[in-house]
Amino acid sequence: MQFKGDNEKLRGSVLLLGGGIGWTGSLALDLLINSCANVHIGTILSPHHLQMAGCSAYSTEERSNLTTTIEVYHLSDYNVNIIQQRGPVLKNHNSSFASELAQWAKEMNVKEVVFLLSVDATRRIDQQLIGSQNRVCFSKNHPREENSPWKPLEQETFSMHLRSSAFPFKFLCECNENGVPLMLVNRFCSEGNNLPDSAELASCFANVFLFSEDPETQKTFTLRAPPSWKYIQGSPLLQDVFIY
């Protein structure tokens, strides 16, 4: 992979990723990008992804702007950079992309990486059915582990929610190997309408990473859905197809 953009904005920052069941984590990134002042700082060229291109997804950009497979946005008021991935990782490329991404994060000297991840709610155990549906797991020696606002992911369900062949697990292993601090914020989800879950993930991140030093900002902050969500549940029915 190759980053084409402003390297200086990345140094010492929090790097935010998203993914998982129903792309809930990526939808959470959409909300954060569209709700915060931001600037597009670059594009990641990756041979490990299904390629795509389209028009801009956010109200903070010109509609005519081109969006490609992986774009990087900097939240102007915070030391946060968001990697928004539009195309899936190709089959048998999880290991390669995880390795290259972890090494790149290390080279850019990012402060830490946060991965907003939705995991399969049908694989929950009894104690996960009630209470908070968020769980967290960390890379080795993570400075936030002792004061985490979320419950740790139960060890007996780790292999069910983070499969050894999947990208999140491989990325966790690569971050451990490269000494990159990684926090996986997991939310139990099912396929279907995941918009409420994406808002919950976005709010969880904002409360800990954006508002912890300035709680007053939280009172005026509102998550705003981007224009690209207009037909996220499908286009409206055409009345002309019905015979009355």
N, C-alpha and C positions, 0 to 999 in steps of 0.2 A: 504494500500500500504506500501511497505517497500523498503528503499533505501540501496543497497549494494555497498558501495564505499567510496570515500574520502570526509568526511563531512567538513574538514577544507577548501577545495577549494570553498565551497558554501558560507561560512560566509562572509557577507558584499559585496556579488557580485550581479550583475544583472542577473536575471534568465529569460531566453528567451524561449517562447513556440510558436507553430504555428498550424494552422488548417484552417477550413472553406471550402467554395465552391471549388471543384476540388482539395482539399488539397493544395491550393496555398501557404498558410503559411508554411506548412511543406516543400514544395519545396524550399521556401526561406531559410529555415534552412539548407537544403542540400547544397545550394550554399555557405552559410557562413561557414559551417563546412569544406567543401572541399577547400575553398579559403584561409582559415586562418590556421596558425600553431595551432594544437590542440592536446589534449590528452584525451583519453577516461577515465573518472574517476569513472564510476559506472553504475549500472543497477537498474531500478525501477521494483520491482515485484508487479504486480497489479492484483487483482481478478476482476477488473472492465473492463478489456479489452479483446478483441478477441486476443488470443495468436498466435504468429508467430515466425518463426526463418528462418534465411537465411545467406548468406555469406556477407562479408563486402561490404558497399555501396560506400566507399570513396577511393580516390587515396592516401590519407594520412595514410591508414592502410594496413596491410597485407590482401591480398584477401581471405586468408583462415580463417580470424577472423570470429567469430560467431556474428551475429546481432539478437537481440531479440526484443520484442514488444516495450519497452521503454528504450532508452539508454541516458546517460548523458555525454556531452562533455564539456571540459574546453578550451576556446580560450587562448592559452598560452601567447600571448602578451597583453591581455586585461582582465579586471576583469569581464568576462562574462562566464556564463555557459548555455549550450543549452540542453533542454530536447527534444529529437527527438522521436516522437511517431509514430510507424509503424502500429499498429492495432487500430481499432476504439473502442470507449467506448461502452460497451454492453447496450442493451435496459434497461431502468429504472435504470441505474447506474450513471447517470450524477451528481445527488445530492451527492451521496456517494463519488465519485472521487473528485468532486470540494471541498468538505469539508476536505477530507484527504490531498489534495494537498495544500490547503491554510494553514492548520495547520502545515504541514511539512515545508512550506516556512517560517512560523513564527518561528518555532523551530530552523531552520537553520540560522535565523537572516539575511536573504537576504536583500540587500539594496532596491531592487524593482523588480517587475515582469513585463515583457513586453510580450504581446501576439500579434503576427502577424496574423491577421485574415482576410480572404476574405469573403465578404458578397454579397448577391444576387443583381446584377446590375439591374435586371428586376423590382426591387421594389423601384428604385430611384424616387424622385420627380423632378419637372422641374429644380429647382436650382442646383440639383446635376448632371445634364446631361453634363454640360460644366465645364471647369476648372479642377483642381486637383481631381483625383478620390480617394484620401486618406482622411480619416476622423479619428478622435481620440476621445476616451472618457476615463475618469479617475475614479479611486476609490476616495472615500471621502478624502479631505485634501491632495491631491497629490501635492508635491512640484514643479512639472513641469507644472502644469496646466496653470499658468499665462503666461508662456513663451513657449508655445507649437509651434513647427514649422508647425503644421497641423491644418486645420479647425476642430472645434468640430463637432461631429455627430449631425445633426439637430434633435432637441428634438422630433418633430412630426414623425420622422421615426425610433426612437429608438426601439420601440416594434416590428417593422417589421424586422429590421436587427438583433436584439438581442432578440430572442424569449424566453419567460420566462421558457420554458421547456428545452432549449438547454444548453449545457455545458458552453459556454462563459458567459451567463447571470448569471448562478448559481455560477460560479467561481468569478465573479465580486461581487456578494452579499456576498460570503464567505470571500473574501478579505476585504470588508468593515467591516464585523463583527470581523475579526481577526486583523484589523489594518495593513494589508499588502498593501503597495503601488502598484497599478496595472495600467498599461497603455495598453489600447486596441487600436492597430493601425489597422484600418479597411481599406480595399481596395475593391471597387466595382468590382466584377468579374462575369463572366458567365461560365457555363460549357463548356468545350472544351479545346483548347490549352491555358493553363494558364502560360506557361513558361515566357513570357514577364512580366506578372503581378508579378510572383514570384521574378524575377530579380529586379523589381521596389521596392517591399517590402524589399528585402535584402539590396538594396542600401539606402533606407530610414533609416533603422536601423543603417547601417554602418556610414552614414554621421553624425548622431546625437550622437551615443554612442561609435563609434570607432575612428572617425577622428576629433571630436570637439576640442580636445586639441592638435592635431598634424595634421593640414591640409595638410602638405607636404606628409604625408603617402598616402593620397587620390589619389595623382597624379600617384602613381605606383601600386595602388591596382586594381586587376582585378578579377571579379567573374568567377570562373571556374566550369563548370558543372561536376558532379561526373560520374564515369564510369557506375553507375547504371541507368543513363539516356539514355544509348545507344539505347534502344528500347522503350523509354517512349511513343512514338507514335505508337507502334506496331512493330512487326518483319517485315523484308522485304519480299516481295512476292517471293515464290519459283518458279523459271522459269520453273522447270520441270512439273508443273501442267498444263502448257499451251500446246496446240497442234498447231504447226505452219504448 
